[in-house]
Amino acid sequence: MSAVYKDDQEDWLTVCLKYLLFVFNFLFWVGGAAVLGVGVWTLVEKSDYLSLLASSAFAVSAYILILAGSLVVVTGFLGCCAVIREQRSCLSMYFFCLLLIFLIELVAGVLAYVYYQRLSEELKQHLNHTMTENYAQPGKEAITLAVDRLQQDFKCCGSNDSHDWTLSVYVSSKQAGNRVVPDSCCKTITPLCGKRDHPSNIYKVEGGCITKLEQFLADHLLVIGAVGIGVACLQRKMIQTMEMSTYQLLVAISSRLPQPRIRPQIKYKTETPC
């Protein structure tokens, strides 16, 4: 009777541990979806501005978050299969993947925070040169589109102000057609509207693009860093709890496996000679 009660108790323990792991797995999926969403949103919505940056750290942080979020989806599926089928090897692999995802998210958050610290200096050194030297030049179509969108989205003209364009390669060339600024500086874009640089026509008193782009990127880097480090820390707490639950589940599974029978050893008496 006690043996039957013990087996029932172990079965209930196994079921409870399974449901607990399912709940944590779902929460882990939610955190991974947030990480994946932030990474995709950063690259899809803001990809035009990446060509204006000298460093690829901004894009790398987003790619790392996408990698971590994708691993969460695969790991969650692996965890569900491992719990349902009660396979010790899959549960061990599941726990290893959780630790790997935690480290990847932590790296993405730290990288975003480090890049945030030197973002201002990088923009001051490279943005003006990129805009004045590469705008509307052969083979620089991506930069041209990025500058045009930047000036229209942020309602700015030039890196520091509209006078930056007077020293640009574009304005000095015949391609400009006597424009003093690109048409994307105009409040209402019309053909050759860049010939007139009056404040009523262009974004002349609204400030340069460098401060607005810096604030924009800084806000997004803070989001990437907060999501990466924050979700990683929450998942770390979950991993600690899941580690204990997984260990108890492995013990419960091991106790239910058939134990090999040990054949008794027969001792033979040896007769002593007289």
TIKESE-289427 format. One line per 4 residues: their letters; for each residue x, y, z of C-alpha. Coordinates in pm, 1 decimal. Each point is the difference from the previous one (the first is absolute). Layout:
# residues N
A) X,Y,Z ~ ...
END
This chain:
# residues 274
MSAV) 0.0,0.0,0.0 ~ 281.5,238.8,86.2 ~ 176.0,-80.3,-327.9 ~ -313.7,87.2,-199.6
YKDD) -38.7,325.9,194.0 ~ 363.0,84.7,-65.7 ~ -41.9,-60.3,-375.4 ~ -311.1,221.5,-10.0
QEDW) 186.5,271.4,187.5 ~ 287.5,-11.9,-248.1 ~ -244.8,17.2,-293.1 ~ -165.8,310.4,146.4
LTVC) 341.4,157.7,55.9 ~ 97.1,-66.0,-360.1 ~ -325.8,152.3,-130.4 ~ 40.6,311.4,216.5
LKYL) 360.4,46.1,-115.6 ~ -109.0,-36.5,-361.7 ~ -263.5,271.8,33.3 ~ 247.4,223.5,182.2
LFVF) 251.9,-34.6,-281.5 ~ -275.7,71.5,-255.5 ~ -86.4,323.7,181.5 ~ 361.8,112.8,17.3
NFLF) 48.7,-98.4,-361.4 ~ -293.0,222.2,-100.8 ~ 142.1,294.5,197.5 ~ 334.7,-63.9,-162.3
WVGG) -170.6,13.9,-339.9 ~ -158.8,335.0,86.5 ~ 339.1,146.8,91.0 ~ 151.1,-138.8,-319.1
AAVL) -281.3,147.6,-208.6 ~ 70.3,343.0,153.1 ~ 369.7,-32.2,-80.0 ~ -69.5,-116.3,-356.4
GVGV) -254.8,277.8,-55.3 ~ 237.8,274.7,110.2 ~ 276.0,-134.8,-223.0 ~ -221.3,-25.3,-309.3
WTLV) -159.6,340.0,66.1 ~ 341.8,163.7,26.8 ~ 122.1,-139.7,-330.8 ~ -321.0,35.2,-201.7
EKSD) -110.9,345.7,112.4 ~ 340.5,165.4,40.2 ~ 215.4,-180.1,-254.2 ~ 29.4,310.0,-222.2
YLSL) 202.0,183.7,264.0 ~ 253.1,-281.7,44.1 ~ 193.6,109.4,-310.7 ~ 70.6,334.6,169.0
LASS) 182.3,-163.4,291.9 ~ 370.3,-73.3,-8.5 ~ -33.4,-290.4,243.5 ~ -212.2,-310.3,-45.3
AFAV) -56.8,-45.3,375.5 ~ -359.9,127.4,-24.7 ~ -89.8,-259.8,-263.2 ~ 198.7,-274.1,172.9
SAYI) -194.4,52.8,323.0 ~ -326.3,-39.9,-189.0 ~ 124.0,-312.8,-182.9 ~ 106.2,-155.4,331.2
LILA) -346.5,61.8,144.5 ~ -157.3,-163.9,-306.7 ~ 231.4,-299.1,43.5 ~ -89.3,-29.0,368.2
GSLV) -373.3,28.4,-70.2 ~ 18.7,-265.4,-271.4 ~ 185.1,-234.6,234.8 ~ -275.9,48.6,257.1
VVTG) -257.9,-127.7,-249.8 ~ 208.5,-308.9,-80.0 ~ 89.7,-57.3,365.7 ~ -362.6,29.7,108.9
FLGC) -100.7,-268.9,-248.4 ~ 286.2,-219.4,120.2 ~ -105.0,52.1,362.1 ~ -360.8,-100.9,-69.3
CAVI) 109.1,-314.5,-181.8 ~ 245.0,-87.5,277.1 ~ -262.6,36.8,273.7 ~ -267.4,-195.3,-190.1
REQR) 228.3,-286.9,-100.2 ~ 192.5,6.2,329.6 ~ 338.2,-29.6,-168.5 ~ 293.0,78.4,224.3
SCLS) 231.9,92.8,-289.5 ~ -250.5,253.0,-139.4 ~ -52.4,155.9,342.6 ~ 374.7,39.3,42.8
MYFF) 29.4,157.9,-346.0 ~ -296.4,226.0,82.8 ~ 171.2,131.4,312.0 ~ 324.9,58.2,-191.3
CLLL) -186.7,204.2,-264.6 ~ -158.8,213.2,273.0 ~ 343.6,94.9,130.6 ~ 122.2,74.8,-353.1
IFLI) -296.8,230.9,-68.8 ~ 57.8,179.3,327.9 ~ 361.6,73.4,-96.5 ~ -96.3,117.4,-352.0
ELVA) -262.3,243.1,129.3 ~ 242.9,130.4,259.1 ~ 263.4,63.4,-268.5 ~ -252.2,190.5,-215.6
GVLA) -101.9,221.2,291.5 ~ 357.2,75.4,103.9 ~ 103.1,72.4,-361.6 ~ -290.1,245.2,-40.3
YVYY) 92.1,177.0,323.6 ~ 369.9,28.9,-97.1 ~ -90.0,139.7,-342.3 ~ -240.3,243.3,166.5
QRLS) 293.1,149.4,191.8 ~ 196.5,89.3,-314.6 ~ -289.2,74.1,-237.1 ~ 28.1,379.0,28.6
EELK) 371.0,9.0,-83.3 ~ -44.9,-228.6,-299.6 ~ -278.9,211.1,-149.5 ~ 198.0,322.3,46.8
QHLN) 300.0,-148.9,-177.7 ~ -168.4,-179.7,-288.9 ~ -351.9,125.7,-73.1 ~ 97.1,336.4,-150.4
HTMT) 267.5,-161.7,-215.8 ~ -241.0,-269.9,-116.0 ~ -267.5,250.1,-99.2 ~ 222.0,255.5,-174.5
ENYA) 232.9,-242.5,-178.3 ~ -230.8,-286.8,-99.9 ~ -339.1,155.9,-66.9 ~ -121.0,-55.6,-358.9
QPGK) 331.2,-157.1,-99.7 ~ 33.4,-305.5,-227.2 ~ -28.3,-324.3,195.3 ~ -132.2,180.7,310.8
EAIT) -369.4,-35.9,-69.4 ~ -70.5,-152.3,342.3 ~ 160.4,295.9,176.0 ~ -189.9,245.0,-219.2
LAVD) -333.9,-161.4,83.0 ~ 94.3,-12.9,368.8 ~ 88.6,371.2,8.1 ~ -319.1,97.2,-179.9
RLQQ) -212.1,-202.7,239.4 ~ 195.3,130.0,298.8 ~ -60.4,365.4,-91.0 ~ -367.4,-56.8,-71.7
DFKC) -74.9,-219.8,302.5 ~ 178.0,222.3,250.9 ~ -75.5,331.9,-174.4 ~ 365.0,106.0,-9.4
CGSN) 250.7,115.1,-258.4 ~ 370.4,-83.4,7.8 ~ 204.1,-164.0,271.1 ~ 31.0,306.0,226.3
DSHD) -206.0,247.8,-205.8 ~ -88.5,76.2,-360.9 ~ 333.8,178.9,-58.9 ~ 176.1,-338.0,1.6
WTLS) -129.9,-62.7,-352.0 ~ 190.1,298.5,-144.1 ~ 323.3,-201.0,32.9 ~ -146.3,-323.9,-132.1
VYVS) 105.2,-175.8,-318.3 ~ -360.9,-10.3,-117.3 ~ -69.1,376.4,18.8 ~ 333.7,74.6,-170.4
SKQA) -79.4,-226.8,-294.2 ~ -205.7,65.5,-310.1 ~ -240.3,-269.7,111.6 ~ -136.4,235.4,267.2
GNRV) -142.5,237.5,-261.7 ~ 77.5,313.8,206.3 ~ -156.6,-149.4,312.6 ~ 145.7,120.5,329.8
VPDS) -146.2,-296.9,190.6 ~ -152.7,-332.8,-107.3 ~ -370.9,-1.3,-68.5 ~ -52.9,-221.8,305.4
CCKT) 74.4,306.3,216.8 ~ -317.7,164.7,-125.1 ~ -310.8,5.8,215.7 ~ -204.4,-76.7,-309.7
ITPL) 201.7,-188.6,-260.9 ~ -37.2,127.6,-355.0 ~ 243.5,-17.2,-293.0 ~ 301.5,232.9,55.9
CGKR) -142.0,126.2,329.2 ~ 352.6,-21.1,144.5 ~ 101.8,316.5,-187.9 ~ -162.0,216.5,264.2
DHPS) 132.4,-31.2,354.7 ~ -241.4,234.5,174.1 ~ -130.3,-128.9,339.7 ~ -352.3,-0.6,-140.8
NIYK) 112.8,-248.4,-266.3 ~ 252.9,-229.7,171.7 ~ 69.3,-132.0,350.6 ~ 251.5,269.9,80.0
VEGG) -78.0,96.7,359.7 ~ -113.3,-343.9,120.4 ~ 357.9,-111.4,66.4 ~ 234.0,-252.7,-153.5
CITK) -60.9,-369.4,-45.7 ~ 284.3,-120.5,220.1 ~ -164.2,79.4,334.6 ~ -335.0,-144.4,-107.3
LEQF) 152.9,-317.3,-142.5 ~ 213.7,-39.5,311.5 ~ -303.9,23.0,227.5 ~ -194.0,-236.6,-222.3
LADH) 274.4,-266.2,-5.2 ~ 73.0,44.9,370.3 ~ -364.6,-69.2,85.6 ~ 2.0,-315.6,-211.1
LLVI) 330.0,-119.1,145.9 ~ -146.9,41.8,346.2 ~ -297.0,-211.4,-106.1 ~ 229.9,-269.0,-143.3
GAVG) 219.0,5.0,309.3 ~ -293.8,-5.2,240.4 ~ -174.2,-284.5,-182.9 ~ 319.3,-202.8,-37.3
IGVA) 126.4,36.6,356.5 ~ -344.7,15.0,164.0 ~ -139.5,-309.7,-170.6 ~ 330.5,-182.5,56.6
CLQR) -16.8,70.3,374.4 ~ -362.7,-110.6,22.0 ~ 78.8,-313.0,-195.9 ~ 295.8,-66.2,228.1
KMIQ) -237.0,-13.6,296.8 ~ -225.2,-230.4,-198.8 ~ 296.6,-219.2,-94.2 ~ 90.4,-46.9,366.2
TMEM) -353.8,-114.7,79.4 ~ -18.2,-215.6,-312.4 ~ 335.4,-157.1,88.8 ~ -141.0,-123.5,329.4
STYQ) -322.0,-119.7,-164.9 ~ 190.7,-174.0,-278.6 ~ 225.2,-174.2,247.9 ~ -298.5,-121.9,202.2
LLVA) -171.3,-115.4,-319.2 ~ 312.5,-191.4,-104.4 ~ 9.5,-167.4,341.3 ~ -368.3,-90.7,-30.7
ISSR) 55.7,-141.4,-349.5 ~ 302.3,-197.4,114.1 ~ -195.4,-152.9,289.1 ~ -263.0,-126.8,-242.1
LPQP) 250.7,-177.5,-224.1 ~ 27.0,-377.3,48.4 ~ 296.8,-86.4,217.2 ~ 228.3,-280.6,-114.5
RIRP) -29.0,-317.6,201.6 ~ 308.8,-99.3,191.5 ~ 47.5,-371.8,3.6 ~ 97.7,-129.8,341.5
QIKY) 346.9,-134.5,27.8 ~ 24.7,-361.9,113.0 ~ 283.1,-70.1,234.2 ~ 141.4,-348.9,-14.5
KTET) 157.7,-152.8,303.5 ~ 349.0,-118.7,-52.1 ~ 95.4,-312.5,186.0 ~ 324.3,8.7,181.9
PC) 215.9,-304.3,-45.1 ~ 47.5,-213.1,301.6
END
